Amino acid sequence: MATSIRLTPEDEKRLESLVSRTGGTKDFYLREIIERGLEDLEDYFVAADVLNRLRSGSEKTYTASEARKKLALDD
């Protein structure tokens, strides 16, 4: 899927510098940036959802001792 984005002049210079220093391509680095950024955003929203559930009291929590017992780690 073709997509276009507009980079700030500063970001464009940074990308060009990275390409010239490493010999990689713009496409490669942009894909890497997007993949890593998507992973970070997905992780953030999962964590934010859990935090909201914790704050609302709808998420069960365990002490370390309870978790060890529930997981039978001390047997």
Secondary structure as a PSIPRED ss2 file (coil, helix, strand):
# PSIPRED VFORMAT (PSIPRED V4.0)

   1 M C   1.000  0.000  0.000
   2 A C   1.000  0.000  0.000
   3 T C   1.000  0.000  0.000
   4 S C   1.000  0.000  0.000
   5 I C   1.000  0.000  0.000
   6 R C   1.000  0.000  0.000
   7 L C   1.000  0.000  0.000
   8 T C   1.000  0.000  0.000
   9 P H   0.000  1.000  0.000
  10 E H   0.000  1.000  0.000
  11 D H   0.000  1.000  0.000
  12 E H   0.000  1.000  0.000
  13 K H   0.000  1.000  0.000
  14 R H   0.000  1.000  0.000
  15 L H   0.000  1.000  0.000
  16 E H   0.000  1.000  0.000
  17 S H   0.000  1.000  0.000
  18 L H   0.000  1.000  0.000
  19 V H   0.000  1.000  0.000
  20 S H   0.000  1.000  0.000
  21 R H   0.000  1.000  0.000
  22 T H   0.000  1.000  0.000
  23 G C   1.000  0.000  0.000
  24 G C   1.000  0.000  0.000
  25 T C   1.000  0.000  0.000
  26 K H   0.000  1.000  0.000
  27 D H   0.000  1.000  0.000
  28 F H   0.000  1.000  0.000
  29 Y H   0.000  1.000  0.000
  30 L H   0.000  1.000  0.000
  31 R H   0.000  1.000  0.000
  32 E H   0.000  1.000  0.000
  33 I H   0.000  1.000  0.000
  34 I H   0.000  1.000  0.000
  35 E H   0.000  1.000  0.000
  36 R H   0.000  1.000  0.000
  37 G H   0.000  1.000  0.000
  38 L H   0.000  1.000  0.000
  39 E H   0.000  1.000  0.000
  40 D H   0.000  1.000  0.000
  41 L H   0.000  1.000  0.000
  42 E H   0.000  1.000  0.000
  43 D H   0.000  1.000  0.000
  44 Y H   0.000  1.000  0.000
  45 F H   0.000  1.000  0.000
  46 V H   0.000  1.000  0.000
  47 A H   0.000  1.000  0.000
  48 A H   0.000  1.000  0.000
  49 D H   0.000  1.000  0.000
  50 V H   0.000  1.000  0.000
  51 L H   0.000  1.000  0.000
  52 N H   0.000  1.000  0.000
  53 R H   0.000  1.000  0.000
  54 L H   0.000  1.000  0.000
  55 R H   0.000  1.000  0.000
  56 S H   0.000  1.000  0.000
  57 G C   1.000  0.000  0.000
  58 S C   1.000  0.000  0.000
  59 E C   1.000  0.000  0.000
  60 K C   1.000  0.000  0.000
  61 T C   1.000  0.000  0.000
  62 Y C   1.000  0.000  0.000
  63 T C   1.000  0.000  0.000
  64 A H   0.000  1.000  0.000
  65 S H   0.000  1.000  0.000
  66 E H   0.000  1.000  0.000
  67 A H   0.000  1.000  0.000
  68 R H   0.000  1.000  0.000
  69 K H   0.000  1.000  0.000
  70 K H   0.000  1.000  0.000
  71 L C   1.000  0.000  0.000
  72 A C   1.000  0.000  0.000
  73 L C   1.000  0.000  0.000
  74 D C   1.000  0.000  0.000
  75 D C   1.000  0.000  0.000
